[in-house]
């Protein structure tokens, strides 16, 4: 059974940094693309960043230059380094493992990020 567990969220002041982690179990992990999504109150869930099995990355325009996605296949963990945080980054952040055979893939339970002074 695939499990994704996010951690690292919290309250941070504007301009601050956080590092999110997503630990995977029950999966080969290294052969799958991983993504970080977020959902703010009253808004749809949106893709923030994605990293392919080979390490290629994609970023939403709203976070490009501020966020960095990375993965450690030996630890079966994907990270999201978030710098220069803004109040509009406030959301629940979710980890996703893409699976061609499973629409939507697998999701973690989410971790809350709040950017406020």
C-alpha positions as a Python dict, from the first residue, in 0.01 Angstrom:
ca = {
    (1, 'X'): (0, 0, 0),
    (2, 'X'): (142, 335, -106),
    (3, 'X'): (170, 596, 166),
    (4, 'X'): (289, 954, 129),
    (5, 'X'): (351, 1155, 445),
    (6, 'X'): (417, 1528, 424),
    (7, 'X'): (590, 1728, 695),
    (8, 'X'): (756, 2065, 744),
    (9, 'X'): (460, 2298, 722),
    (10, 'X'): (392, 2574, 971),
    (11, 'X'): (356, 2944, 1030),
    (12, 'X'): (618, 3172, 879),
    (13, 'X'): (651, 3546, 827),
    (14, 'X'): (651, 3696, 479),
    (15, 'X'): (997, 3666, 327),
    (16, 'X'): (1073, 3357, 531),
    (17, 'X'): (1152, 3002, 425),
    (18, 'X'): (1018, 2653, 482),
    (19, 'X'): (1124, 2312, 360),
    (20, 'X'): (854, 2055, 302),
    (21, 'X'): (928, 1684, 291),
    (22, 'X'): (722, 1396, 157),
    (23, 'X'): (828, 1048, 262),
    (24, 'X'): (699, 761, 51),
    (25, 'X'): (653, 396, 141),
    (26, 'X'): (507, 95, -37),
    (27, 'X'): (632, 217, -373),
    (28, 'X'): (934, 181, -598),
    (29, 'X'): (939, 565, -593),
    (30, 'X'): (1241, 624, -815),
    (31, 'X'): (1058, 544, -1140),
    (32, 'X'): (768, 782, -1079),
    (33, 'X'): (730, 1154, -1123),
    (34, 'X'): (643, 1341, -806),
    (35, 'X'): (457, 1665, -762),
    (36, 'X'): (372, 1923, -500),
    (37, 'X'): (25, 2075, -517),
    (38, 'X'): (-147, 2330, -299),
    (39, 'X'): (-501, 2428, -222),
    (40, 'X'): (-597, 2757, -65),
    (41, 'X'): (-940, 2810, 96),
    (42, 'X'): (-1207, 2852, -169),
    (43, 'X'): (-969, 2773, -453),
    (44, 'X'): (-894, 2472, -667),
    (45, 'X'): (-594, 2255, -604),
    (46, 'X'): (-305, 2365, -824),
    (47, 'X'): (27, 2218, -930),
    (48, 'X'): (317, 2402, -770),
    (49, 'X'): (617, 2197, -882),
    (50, 'X'): (692, 1861, -1039),
    (51, 'X'): (1003, 1648, -1071),
    (52, 'X'): (1035, 1364, -1316),
    (53, 'X'): (1199, 1029, -1254),
    (54, 'X'): (1507, 1160, -1437),
    (55, 'X'): (1517, 1482, -1239),
    (56, 'X'): (1355, 1721, -1485),
    (57, 'X'): (1157, 1992, -1310),
    (58, 'X'): (856, 2213, -1371),
    (59, 'X'): (740, 2513, -1168),
    (60, 'X'): (426, 2717, -1172),
    (61, 'X'): (500, 3072, -1278),
    (62, 'X'): (387, 3201, -939),
    (63, 'X'): (668, 3017, -759),
    (64, 'X'): (945, 3005, -1019),
    (65, 'X'): (1268, 3140, -876),
    (66, 'X'): (1146, 3105, -517),
    (67, 'X'): (1069, 2733, -479),
    (68, 'X'): (1293, 2436, -553),
    (69, 'X'): (1177, 2076, -583),
    (70, 'X'): (1423, 1792, -533),
    (71, 'X'): (1418, 1421, -463),
    (72, 'X'): (1632, 1165, -280),
    (73, 'X'): (1551, 825, -424),
    (74, 'X'): (1756, 642, -163),
    (75, 'X'): (1538, 796, 107),
    (76, 'X'): (1220, 780, -104),
    (77, 'X'): (1162, 1143, -22),
    (78, 'X'): (1073, 1450, -226),
    (79, 'X'): (1135, 1800, -96),
    (80, 'X'): (1005, 2147, -163),
    (81, 'X'): (1230, 2431, -54),
    (82, 'X'): (1024, 2747, -32),
    (83, 'X'): (1199, 3082, -5),
    (84, 'X'): (1075, 3441, -10),
    (85, 'X'): (735, 3325, 100),
    (86, 'X'): (435, 3548, 42),
    (87, 'X'): (93, 3557, 208),
    (88, 'X'): (-56, 3422, -114),
    (89, 'X'): (149, 3104, -69),
    (90, 'X'): (-75, 3018, 225),
    (91, 'X'): (-240, 2684, 151),
    (92, 'X'): (-245, 2317, 232),
    (93, 'X'): (40, 2156, 41),
    (94, 'X'): (0, 1803, -92),
    (95, 'X'): (247, 1552, -226),
    (96, 'X'): (150, 1342, -528),
    (97, 'X'): (301, 1036, -691),
    (98, 'X'): (204, 1005, -1056),
    (99, 'X'): (95, 663, -1177),
    (100, 'X'): (9, 597, -1544),
    (101, 'X'): (-225, 317, -1441),
    (102, 'X'): (-405, 515, -1171),
    (103, 'X'): (-575, 844, -1261),
    (104, 'X'): (-474, 1105, -1009),
    (105, 'X'): (-197, 890, -867),
    (106, 'X'): (-147, 877, -492),
    (107, 'X'): (-183, 1165, -248),
    (108, 'X'): (-56, 1251, 94),
    (109, 'X'): (-271, 1397, 369),
    (110, 'X'): (-134, 1749, 324),
    (111, 'X'): (56, 1994, 541),
    (112, 'X'): (-58, 2347, 624),
    (113, 'X'): (162, 2641, 527),
    (114, 'X'): (60, 2980, 662),
    (115, 'X'): (248, 3296, 567),
    (116, 'X'): (150, 3583, 790),
    (117, 'X'): (300, 3855, 1002),
}
